[in-house]
Amino acid sequence: MKKHPILILAGNDRVATSLVHALAFQEFETFVAASEPYAHALYLVSDARRVSLRRTDDPKYVADLLGQCAEHKIRAIIPSSDAELLL
């Protein structure tokens, strides 16, 4: 079965952690992205599926996010905080 790559944004680390656990045995290849290098959710996936992002208040945040999605062939993004929803 082909797994679909998705990206969970770890702005709210507790929500992101719960999402990673909830999707662990589904048909998704879960990537986690955060601007904070010590976000717990990042360490629930392999190194290859960790994505480092700029802060959400950086003007290049959206371009960086979309570039990372293109690089990893990610077609779905799941935000975990209100700040990420606005973007």
C-alpha distances in whole Angstrom, upper triangle without the diagonal:
4,6,10,13,16,19,21,25,27,30,31,29,29,27,25,25,24,21,19,20,19,15,15,12,11,8,10,11,15,18,21,25,28,32,33,32,32,30,29,25,25,25,22,20,20,23,20,19,23,24,28,30,33,35,35,38,38,38,36,33,31,31,30,27,26,26,24,21,22,22,18,17,17,18,18,21,22,26,27,31,33,34,31,31,34,32
4,7,10,13,16,19,22,25,28,29,27,28,26,23,23,23,20,18,19,18,15,14,13,11,7,8,9,13,15,19,22,26,29,30,30,30,28,27,23,23,23,21,18,18,20,18,16,20,21,25,27,30,32,32,35,35,35,32,30,28,28,26,24,22,23,21,18,18,18,15,13,13,14,15,18,20,23,25,29,31,32,28,28,31,29
4,6,9,13,15,19,21,24,25,24,24,22,19,20,19,16,15,16,15,11,11,10,8,5,5,5,9,12,15,18,22,25,27,26,27,24,23,20,19,20,17,15,15,18,15,13,17,18,22,23,27,29,28,32,32,32,29,27,25,25,24,21,20,21,18,15,16,16,13,12,11,12,12,15,16,20,21,25,28,28,25,25,28,26
4,6,10,13,16,19,22,23,22,23,21,18,19,19,15,14,16,15,11,12,12,10,6,5,6,8,10,14,16,20,23,25,25,26,23,23,19,19,20,18,15,16,18,15,13,16,17,20,21,24,26,25,29,29,29,26,24,22,22,21,18,17,18,16,12,14,14,11,9,8,8,9,12,13,17,19,23,25,25,22,22,25,23
4,7,10,13,16,19,20,20,21,19,16,17,17,14,13,15,15,11,12,13,11,9,6,4,6,7,11,13,17,20,22,21,22,20,20,16,15,17,15,13,14,15,12,10,12,13,16,17,21,23,22,26,25,26,23,20,19,19,17,14,14,15,12,9,11,11,8,7,5,7,7,9,11,15,17,20,22,23,19,20,22,20
4,7,10,13,16,17,17,18,15,12,14,15,11,10,14,13,10,12,13,11,10,7,6,5,6,8,10,14,17,19,19,21,18,18,14,14,16,14,12,14,15,13,10,12,12,15,15,19,20,19,23,23,23,21,18,16,17,16,13,13,14,11,9,12,12,9,9,5,6,5,6,8,11,13,16,19,19,15,16,19,17
4,6,9,12,14,14,15,13,10,12,14,10,10,13,14,11,13,15,14,13,10,9,6,5,6,7,10,14,16,16,17,15,15,12,11,14,13,11,13,14,13,9,9,9,12,12,15,16,16,19,19,20,18,15,14,15,13,10,11,12,10,8,11,12,9,10,7,8,6,5,6,8,11,14,16,16,12,14,17,15
4,6,9,10,10,12,10,6,9,10,8,8,11,12,10,12,15,14,15,11,11,7,6,5,6,9,12,14,15,15,12,12,9,10,13,12,11,14,15,14,10,10,10,12,12,15,15,14,18,19,20,19,15,14,17,15,11,13,15,12,11,15,15,13,14,10,11,9,6,5,6,7,11,13,14,11,12,15,14
4,6,8,9,11,9,7,10,12,10,10,14,15,14,15,19,18,18,15,14,11,9,6,5,6,9,11,13,14,10,12,9,10,13,13,13,15,16,16,12,10,9,10,9,12,11,11,14,15,17,16,12,12,15,13,10,12,14,12,12,15,16,14,16,12,13,11,7,6,5,6,8,11,11,8,10,13,12
4,5,5,8,8,5,8,10,10,10,13,14,14,16,19,19,20,17,16,12,10,7,6,5,8,8,10,10,7,9,7,8,11,11,12,15,15,16,13,11,10,10,10,12,11,11,15,16,19,18,14,15,17,15,13,16,17,15,15,19,19,17,19,16,17,14,11,9,7,6,8,11,11,9,12,15,14
4,6,9,8,8,11,13,12,13,16,17,18,19,23,22,23,20,19,16,14,10,8,6,8,8,11,12,9,11,10,11,14,15,16,19,19,19,16,14,13,12,11,11,9,9,12,14,17,17,13,14,17,15,13,16,18,16,17,20,21,20,21,18,19,16,12,11,7,6,5,8,8,7,10,12,12
4,6,6,6,9,10,11,12,15,15,17,18,22,22,23,20,20,16,15,12,11,9,11,11,13,12,9,10,9,12,14,15,16,20,20,21,18,16,15,15,14,15,13,12,15,18,20,20,17,18,21,19,17,20,22,19,20,23,24,22,24,20,21,18,14,11,9,5,5,9,9,9,12,14,15
4,6,5,6,9,10,10,12,14,15,16,20,20,22,19,19,15,14,10,10,9,11,10,11,10,6,6,6,9,11,11,14,17,17,19,16,14,14,14,14,16,14,14,18,19,22,22,18,19,22,20,17,21,22,19,20,24,23,22,23,20,21,18,15,13,11,8,9,12,13,12,15,17,18
4,5,5,6,9,10,11,12,14,15,19,20,22,20,20,16,16,13,13,13,15,13,15,13,9,8,8,11,13,12,15,18,20,21,18,16,17,18,18,20,18,18,21,23,26,25,22,22,25,23,21,23,25,23,22,26,26,24,25,22,23,20,17,14,12,9,10,13,15,15,16,19,20
4,5,5,6,9,10,10,12,14,17,17,20,17,18,14,14,12,13,13,15,15,17,15,11,11,9,12,14,13,15,19,20,21,18,16,17,18,18,19,18,17,20,22,25,24,21,21,24,22,19,22,24,21,20,24,25,22,23,20,20,17,14,10,9,6,8,11,13,13,14,17,18
4,5,5,6,9,10,11,12,16,16,17,15,15,11,11,8,9,10,13,13,14,13,9,9,6,9,11,10,12,15,16,17,14,13,13,15,15,17,16,16,19,21,23,22,19,19,21,19,16,19,21,18,17,21,21,19,20,17,18,14,12,9,8,6,9,13,14,12,14,17,17
4,5,5,6,9,10,11,14,15,18,15,15,11,12,9,11,12,15,14,14,13,9,7,5,8,9,8,10,14,16,17,14,13,15,16,17,20,19,19,22,24,26,25,22,22,25,22,19,22,23,20,20,23,23,20,22,19,20,17,15,12,12,9,12,16,17,16,17,21,21
4,6,5,6,9,10,13,14,17,15,15,12,14,12,14,15,18,17,18,16,13,11,9,12,13,10,13,17,19,20,17,16,18,19,20,22,22,21,25,26,29,28,24,24,27,25,21,24,25,22,21,25,25,22,23,20,21,17,15,12,12,10,13,16,18,17,18,21,22
4,5,5,6,8,11,11,14,12,12,9,11,10,13,14,18,18,18,17,14,12,9,12,13,11,12,16,18,18,15,15,16,18,19,21,21,20,24,25,27,26,22,22,24,22,19,21,23,20,18,22,22,19,20,16,17,14,12,9,10,9,12,16,17,15,16,19,20
4,6,5,6,10,10,12,10,10,7,9,8,11,13,17,17,17,16,13,11,7,9,10,7,8,12,14,15,12,12,14,16,18,21,21,21,25,26,27,26,22,22,24,22,19,20,22,18,17,21,21,17,18,15,17,14,13,11,12,11,15,18,19,17,18,22,21
4,6,5,8,10,13,12,12,10,12,12,15,17,20,20,19,18,15,12,9,12,12,8,10,14,17,18,15,15,18,20,21,24,24,24,28,29,31,30,26,26,28,26,22,24,26,22,21,24,24,21,22,19,20,17,16,14,15,14,17,21,22,20,21,25,25
4,6,8,8,11,11,12,11,13,13,17,18,22,22,22,21,18,15,12,15,15,12,13,16,19,20,17,17,19,22,23,26,26,25,29,30,32,30,27,26,28,26,23,24,26,23,21,24,25,21,21,18,19,16,15,13,15,13,17,20,22,20,20,24,24
4,6,5,8,7,9,8,11,12,15,18,22,22,22,21,18,16,13,14,15,12,11,15,18,17,14,16,17,20,22,25,25,24,28,29,31,29,25,24,26,24,21,22,23,20,18,21,22,18,18,15,16,13,13,12,14,14,18,21,22,20,20,24,23
4,6,8,8,8,8,11,12,16,18,22,22,21,20,18,15,12,14,13,10,9,12,16,16,13,15,17,20,22,26,26,26,30,31,32,30,27,26,28,26,22,23,24,21,19,22,22,18,19,16,18,16,16,14,17,16,20,23,25,22,23,27,26
4,7,8,9,10,14,16,19,22,26,26,25,24,22,19,16,17,17,13,13,15,18,18,16,18,21,24,26,29,30,29,33,34,35,33,30,29,30,28,25,26,27,24,22,24,24,20,20,18,19,17,18,17,20,20,23,26,28,25,26,29,29
4,6,8,9,13,15,19,22,26,26,26,25,23,21,17,18,19,15,14,16,20,19,16,18,20,24,25,28,29,29,32,33,34,32,29,27,29,27,24,24,25,22,20,22,22,19,18,16,16,15,16,15,18,19,22,25,27,24,24,27,27
4,7,9,13,16,19,22,26,27,27,27,24,22,19,19,20,17,15,17,20,18,15,18,20,24,25,28,29,29,32,33,33,31,28,26,27,26,23,22,23,21,18,20,20,16,15,14,14,13,15,15,19,20,24,26,27,24,24,27,26
4,6,9,12,15,19,22,24,23,23,21,20,16,16,17,14,12,14,17,15,12,15,16,20,21,24,26,25,29,29,30,27,24,23,24,22,19,19,20,17,15,17,17,13,12,10,11,10,12,12,16,17,21,23,24,21,21,25,23
4,7,10,13,17,20,22,21,21,19,18,14,14,15,12,10,11,13,11,8,12,13,17,19,22,24,24,28,27,28,26,23,22,22,20,17,17,18,15,13,15,14,10,11,9,11,11,12,13,16,17,21,24,24,21,22,25,23
4,7,10,13,17,18,18,18,15,15,11,11,12,10,7,10,12,11,7,9,11,14,16,20,21,21,25,25,26,24,20,20,21,18,15,16,17,14,12,15,14,11,12,9,11,10,10,10,13,14,18,21,21,18,19,22,21
4,7,10,14,15,14,15,13,13,10,8,11,9,7,9,10,8,5,6,7,11,12,16,18,18,22,21,23,20,17,17,18,15,12,14,14,10,10,13,12,9,11,9,11,10,9,10,12,13,16,19,19,16,18,21,19
4,7,11,11,11,12,10,10,7,6,9,8,7,10,10,10,6,5,6,9,10,14,15,15,19,19,21,19,15,16,17,14,12,14,15,11,11,15,14,12,14,11,14,12,10,10,10,11,14,17,16,13,16,19,17
4,7,9,9,11,9,11,9,7,11,11,10,12,11,11,9,6,4,6,6,10,11,12,15,15,17,15,12,13,14,11,9,12,12,9,10,14,13,12,14,12,14,13,10,10,10,11,12,15,14,11,14,16,15
4,5,7,9,7,10,9,7,11,13,13,14,13,14,12,8,7,6,6,8,8,10,13,13,16,14,11,13,15,12,10,14,14,12,13,17,16,15,18,15,17,16,12,12,11,11,11,14,13,11,14,16,14
4,6,9,8,12,12,10,14,16,16,17,15,16,14,11,9,6,5,5,5,8,11,10,14,13,10,12,14,11,11,14,15,13,15,18,18,17,20,18,20,19,15,15,13,13,13,15,13,11,15,16,14
4,6,6,9,10,9,12,15,15,17,15,17,15,12,10,8,8,9,8,11,13,13,17,16,13,16,18,15,14,18,18,16,18,21,20,20,23,21,23,21,18,17,15,14,14,16,14,14,17,19,18
4,6,9,10,8,10,13,14,14,12,15,14,10,10,7,9,11,11,14,16,16,19,18,16,18,19,16,16,19,19,16,18,21,20,19,22,21,23,22,19,19,17,16,17,20,18,17,20,22,20
4,6,9,8,8,12,13,14,13,16,15,11,12,11,12,14,14,16,19,19,22,21,19,21,23,19,18,22,22,19,21,24,23,21,25,23,25,23,20,19,18,16,17,20,19,18,21,23,22
4,6,6,8,10,12,14,13,16,14,11,11,10,12,14,13,15,18,18,22,21,18,20,21,18,17,20,21,18,19,23,22,20,23,20,23,20,17,16,14,12,13,17,16,15,18,21,20
4,5,6,7,10,13,13,16,14,11,13,13,15,17,17,18,21,22,25,24,21,22,24,21,19,23,23,20,21,24,23,21,24,21,23,21,18,16,16,13,15,19,18,18,20,23,22
4,5,5,8,11,12,14,11,9,11,12,14,16,16,17,21,22,24,23,19,20,22,20,17,20,21,17,18,21,20,18,20,18,20,17,15,13,13,11,14,17,17,16,18,21,21
4,6,6,8,8,11,8,6,8,9,12,15,15,17,20,20,23,21,18,19,21,17,16,18,19,15,16,19,18,16,18,16,19,17,15,14,14,13,15,19,18,16,19,22,21
4,5,7,8,11,10,8,11,12,15,18,19,20,24,24,27,25,22,23,24,21,19,22,22,18,19,22,20,18,21,19,22,20,18,17,17,16,19,22,22,20,23,26,24
4,7,9,12,9,9,12,14,17,20,21,22,25,26,28,26,23,24,25,22,20,22,22,19,19,22,21,18,20,18,20,19,17,16,17,15,18,22,22,20,22,26,25
4,7,8,6,7,10,13,16,19,21,22,25,25,27,25,22,23,23,20,18,20,20,16,16,19,17,14,17,15,18,17,16,15,17,16,20,23,23,20,23,26,24
4,5,5,7,10,13,17,20,22,23,27,26,28,26,23,24,24,21,19,21,20,16,17,19,17,14,17,16,19,19,18,18,20,20,23,26,26,23,25,28,26
4,5,5,9,11,14,18,20,22,25,24,26,24,21,22,22,19,17,19,18,14,16,18,15,13,16,16,20,20,19,19,20,20,23,26,25,23,25,28,26
4,6,8,11,14,18,21,22,25,24,26,23,21,21,20,17,16,17,16,12,13,15,12,10,13,13,17,18,17,18,20,21,23,26,25,22,25,27,25
4,6,10,13,17,19,20,23,22,24,21,19,19,19,16,14,15,15,11,11,14,11,9,12,11,14,14,14,15,16,17,20,23,22,19,22,24,22
4,7,10,13,16,17,20,20,22,19,16,17,17,14,13,15,14,10,12,14,12,11,14,13,16,15,14,14,15,16,18,21,20,17,20,22,20
4,6,10,13,14,17,16,18,15,13,14,14,10,9,12,11,7,9,12,11,10,13,12,15,14,12,14,14,15,17,19,18,15,18,20,17
4,7,10,12,15,13,16,13,11,13,13,9,9,12,12,9,12,14,13,13,16,15,17,17,14,15,15,15,17,19,17,15,18,19,17
4,7,8,11,10,12,10,7,9,10,7,7,10,10,9,11,14,13,14,16,15,17,16,13,14,13,14,15,17,14,12,15,16,13
4,6,8,6,9,8,5,9,10,7,8,12,12,11,14,16,16,17,19,18,20,19,16,17,15,16,15,16,13,12,15,15,13
4,5,5,9,9,7,10,12,10,10,14,15,14,16,19,19,20,22,20,21,20,16,16,14,14,13,14,10,10,14,13,12
4,5,8,9,6,8,11,10,10,13,15,15,16,19,20,20,21,19,20,18,15,15,12,13,11,11,7,7,10,10,8
4,6,9,7,10,12,12,13,15,17,17,19,21,22,23,25,22,23,21,18,18,15,16,13,13,9,10,13,11,10
4,5,5,9,10,10,11,14,15,15,18,19,20,22,23,22,22,22,19,19,17,18,16,16,12,12,15,13,11
4,6,7,8,10,11,13,14,16,17,19,20,22,23,22,22,22,19,20,18,20,18,17,14,13,15,13,11
4,6,5,6,9,10,11,12,14,15,16,18,20,19,20,20,17,19,17,20,19,18,15,14,16,15,11
4,6,5,6,9,10,11,12,14,15,17,18,16,17,17,14,15,14,16,15,15,12,10,13,12,9
4,5,5,6,8,10,11,12,14,15,16,14,14,14,12,14,13,16,15,15,12,10,12,11,7
4,5,5,6,9,10,11,12,14,15,14,15,15,14,17,16,19,19,19,16,14,15,15,11
4,6,5,6,9,10,11,12,14,13,15,15,13,16,15,18,18,19,16,13,16,16,12
4,5,5,6,9,10,11,12,10,12,12,10,12,12,14,15,16,14,11,13,14,10
4,5,5,6,9,10,10,9,10,11,10,13,13,17,18,18,16,13,14,15,11
4,5,5,6,9,10,10,12,13,13,16,16,19,21,21,19,16,18,18,15
4,5,5,6,8,8,11,12,11,14,15,17,19,21,19,15,17,19,15
4,5,5,6,5,7,9,9,12,14,17,19,20,19,15,16,18,15
4,6,5,6,8,11,12,15,17,20,22,23,22,18,19,21,17
4,6,8,11,13,14,17,19,21,23,25,23,20,22,23,20
4,5,9,11,12,15,17,20,22,24,23,19,21,23,20
4,6,9,11,15,17,20,23,25,24,20,21,23,20
4,6,8,11,14,17,19,21,20,17,17,20,17
4,7,10,13,17,19,20,20,16,16,18,16
4,7,10,13,16,17,17,14,13,16,14
4,6,10,12,14,14,10,10,13,11
4,7,9,11,12,9,9,12,12
4,6,8,9,6,6,10,10
4,7,9,7,8,11,12
4,5,6,7,9,11
4,5,5,7,9
4,5,6,7
4,5,5
4,5
4
